[in-house]
């Protein structure tokens, strides 16, 4: 029987950045949230910002052809459009203050692609003859207004309407609420 004292078998495990990033996005607890601030419970919301951005960039580098899920503000900070996570939170909070005070707008605390959530204008569903989606407001990293509105629709979603920030939203809110399918 050969002796194996000197030849120890070592297990080398490398962290899977995609798995680590997915864990960073997990929202603990099952409590509902009425505004985005109530939904900021994941690691990405509490950890040192430099670590969050570094891990996001590592996840992007690990899968360059597939953008990892991420809150809009992480993408905006990583791309240089926002100066900080705090600035992104301020955008969300100002929009929440406006929409929460306005009848018909409801915050939906589960988003796609790692986002905290989005807003729906529930009265818009009355314009549909079949089940569909109400007018929806999402935060986005795609332009410096940080807001997109998707009109009420059944079937395929229409292209998002870029909103030029809070001032533009406030000025055009009645028009956005009256969008037709």
C-alpha positions as CSV (number, residue, x, y, z in Angstrom):
1,X,0.0,0.0,0.0
2,X,1.6,3.3,-1.0
3,X,2.2,5.8,1.6
4,X,0.4,9.1,1.2
5,X,1.7,11.1,4.3
6,X,3.5,13.7,2.2
7,X,0.9,14.1,-0.5
8,X,-2.1,15.7,1.2
9,X,-4.9,16.3,-1.0
10,X,-6.0,20.0,-0.8
11,X,-9.4,21.3,-1.8
12,X,-9.1,24.7,-3.4
13,X,-12.4,26.6,-3.5
14,X,-12.7,30.0,-5.3
15,X,-15.6,32.2,-4.4
16,X,-18.3,32.5,-7.0
17,X,-18.7,36.2,-7.5
18,X,-22.2,35.7,-9.1
19,X,-23.4,33.8,-6.0
20,X,-21.8,36.4,-3.7
21,X,-23.5,39.2,-5.6
22,X,-26.9,37.4,-5.5
23,X,-26.5,37.0,-1.8
24,X,-25.7,40.8,-1.5
25,X,-29.1,41.6,-3.1
26,X,-31.2,39.3,-0.9
27,X,-33.8,41.2,1.2
28,X,-34.0,39.8,4.7
29,X,-37.4,39.4,6.3
30,X,-40.8,39.3,4.8
31,X,-42.2,42.7,5.9
32,X,-43.8,44.8,3.3
33,X,-42.6,48.3,2.4
34,X,-44.8,51.3,1.7
35,X,-41.8,53.4,0.3
36,X,-38.3,52.5,-1.0
37,X,-36.6,53.5,2.3
38,X,-38.6,50.7,4.1
39,X,-37.2,48.2,1.6
40,X,-33.5,49.0,2.0
41,X,-32.5,46.0,4.0
42,X,-30.1,44.1,1.8
43,X,-26.3,44.1,2.1
44,X,-26.0,46.5,-0.9
45,X,-28.0,49.1,1.1
46,X,-25.9,48.8,4.3
47,X,-22.4,47.7,3.5
48,X,-19.6,50.2,2.8
49,X,-20.3,51.7,-0.6
50,X,-16.8,51.0,-2.0
51,X,-17.3,47.3,-1.2
52,X,-20.7,47.2,-2.9
53,X,-19.4,48.9,-6.1
54,X,-16.2,46.7,-6.1
55,X,-18.3,43.5,-5.8
56,X,-20.7,44.7,-8.5
57,X,-17.8,45.5,-10.9
58,X,-16.4,42.0,-10.2
59,X,-19.8,40.5,-11.0
60,X,-19.9,42.5,-14.3
61,X,-16.3,41.4,-15.1
62,X,-17.2,37.7,-14.4
63,X,-20.1,37.8,-16.9
64,X,-19.4,40.6,-19.3
65,X,-22.1,39.5,-21.8
66,X,-24.8,39.3,-19.1
67,X,-25.5,42.3,-16.9
68,X,-26.0,41.1,-13.3
69,X,-29.1,42.2,-11.5
70,X,-28.5,45.4,-9.5
71,X,-30.4,48.4,-8.1
72,X,-30.5,51.3,-10.5
73,X,-28.3,53.4,-8.3
74,X,-25.5,50.8,-8.2
75,X,-25.4,50.8,-12.0
76,X,-25.5,54.7,-12.0
77,X,-22.7,55.0,-9.4
78,X,-20.6,52.3,-11.1
79,X,-21.0,54.2,-14.5
80,X,-20.2,57.6,-12.9
81,X,-23.7,59.1,-13.3
82,X,-24.4,59.4,-9.6
83,X,-21.7,60.4,-7.1
84,X,-23.0,58.1,-4.3
85,X,-25.5,55.6,-3.1
86,X,-26.8,58.4,-0.8
87,X,-27.6,60.5,-3.8
88,X,-29.6,57.6,-5.3
89,X,-31.5,57.1,-2.0
90,X,-32.3,60.9,-2.0
91,X,-33.8,60.5,-5.5
92,X,-35.9,57.6,-4.4
93,X,-37.0,59.4,-1.3
94,X,-38.0,62.6,-3.1
95,X,-40.1,60.6,-5.6
96,X,-41.7,58.6,-2.7
97,X,-42.6,61.8,-0.9
98,X,-44.4,63.1,-4.1
99,X,-46.2,59.9,-5.1
100,X,-47.1,58.7,-1.6
101,X,-49.0,62.0,-1.0
102,X,-50.9,61.6,-4.3
103,X,-54.0,59.4,-4.5
104,X,-53.7,56.2,-6.6
105,X,-50.0,55.6,-6.5
106,X,-48.8,52.5,-4.7
107,X,-45.3,51.4,-4.0
108,X,-44.6,47.7,-5.1
109,X,-41.7,46.6,-2.9
110,X,-40.3,43.9,-5.2
111,X,-38.5,44.9,-8.3
112,X,-36.7,43.2,-11.1
113,X,-33.0,43.0,-11.6
114,X,-32.2,43.6,-8.0
115,X,-34.1,46.9,-7.7
116,X,-35.9,47.8,-4.5
117,X,-39.3,48.3,-6.2
118,X,-41.4,50.5,-8.4
119,X,-44.6,52.6,-8.3
120,X,-48.0,51.8,-9.9
121,X,-50.8,54.2,-10.7
122,X,-53.7,51.9,-9.9
123,X,-56.6,53.9,-11.3
124,X,-55.0,53.6,-14.8
125,X,-56.1,49.9,-14.9
126,X,-59.7,51.0,-15.3
127,X,-58.8,52.0,-18.9
128,X,-58.1,48.4,-19.8
129,X,-60.7,46.0,-21.2
130,X,-58.6,43.0,-20.2
131,X,-56.1,42.2,-17.4
132,X,-52.8,44.1,-17.8
133,X,-50.4,46.4,-16.1
134,X,-51.1,49.8,-14.7
135,X,-49.0,52.9,-15.5
136,X,-45.7,52.2,-13.8
137,X,-42.9,54.4,-12.7
138,X,-39.4,52.9,-12.4
139,X,-36.1,54.3,-11.3
140,X,-33.4,53.8,-14.0
141,X,-29.7,54.3,-14.6
142,X,-30.2,54.8,-18.3
143,X,-30.5,58.6,-18.3
144,X,-29.8,61.4,-15.8
145,X,-33.5,62.0,-15.0
146,X,-33.4,58.6,-13.3
147,X,-37.1,57.9,-13.9
148,X,-39.0,56.0,-16.6
149,X,-42.8,55.7,-16.9
150,X,-44.4,52.8,-18.8
151,X,-48.0,53.5,-19.8
152,X,-50.9,51.3,-18.8
153,X,-51.1,48.3,-21.1
154,X,-52.3,44.8,-21.8
155,X,-49.9,42.5,-23.7
156,X,-46.5,43.9,-24.8
157,X,-45.2,46.8,-22.8
158,X,-44.8,50.1,-24.6
159,X,-41.4,51.8,-24.7
160,X,-40.7,53.6,-21.5
161,X,-41.1,57.4,-21.3
162,X,-38.0,59.1,-20.0
163,X,-38.8,61.6,-17.2
164,X,-36.3,64.4,-16.7
165,X,-36.1,64.1,-12.9
166,X,-38.4,65.2,-10.0
167,X,-39.2,68.6,-11.4
168,X,-40.3,67.1,-14.7
169,X,-42.3,64.4,-12.9
170,X,-44.1,67.0,-10.7
171,X,-44.8,69.2,-13.7
172,X,-46.2,66.3,-15.9
173,X,-47.7,64.0,-13.3
174,X,-51.3,64.6,-14.3
175,X,-50.4,63.9,-18.0
176,X,-48.6,60.7,-17.0
177,X,-51.5,59.6,-14.9
178,X,-53.8,60.0,-17.9
179,X,-51.8,58.0,-20.4
180,X,-54.0,55.7,-22.5
181,X,-53.3,52.1,-23.4
